[in-house]
Amino acid sequence: MIDTHAHIGRDEAGEVLARARSAGVDRVIVIATTVAGARDALDIAEQYDGIFASLGIHPHEAGGEEAGRVDELRPLLSHPRAVAVGETGLDHYRDYAPHDAQARLFDDQLALARDTQKPVVIHTRAADADTVERLKAFDGTVVLHCFASPALLQTALDRRYYVSFAGNVTYKNAYDLRAAARAVSPDRLLVETDSPYLAPQPVRGKPNEPANVVHTLEAVASARGDDAAALAVQIDANATAAFGL
Ligand SMILES: [Zn+2]
């Protein structure tokens, strides 16, 4: 199966990806949040089978010099293993950068995705309405990563966005996320780890890694009343379609 969203450093990639493979996780999309990270992600993707890269600048970076470097991603996106733009979006929760700077950086990357015909991987936190508004004119493929905003669900369903669930769907009190996982149509469902963050319940408190996506798959399957193995096959096909793998 596939982990559709992981942050992996170059030094740890060998060990982390070997453990993923032993757990049956044979494909991983490595997500960049800076230009240097984009180069690293492509290096990892070149070195290991089944590894792809999504190239973007995180909204946390919007206030700094990284924000002026979106055009440097353009040539990197022509790499055969570069499959998406992102993660990009808006974060008004951590609020590390002014909202107008975040919006500009987001718009620049939506334009880049449009030009390069790539899907976008969206990070949104405490910014549901603004995120939805900026995405309105974007007619490409949208992946809502680490879905945690039940208020966004109806728009996601209406606009046929891919909805990707992370380890937080396994947490004891995450009833609303499991309800969302039930509501997403089977062909729009994805799972991810968002490693090294958000380790799922059985390994909660430890650094997360792609091998753990199996726990998230099991939680989503059980919430939906689906067979986990069958759902893994479905999600693998969804990821193949969403990212053009
Ligand atoms: Zn991420």
Residues whose N, C-alpha, C, O or C-beta is under 5 A from the ligand:
A	BS01	ZN	E87 D194
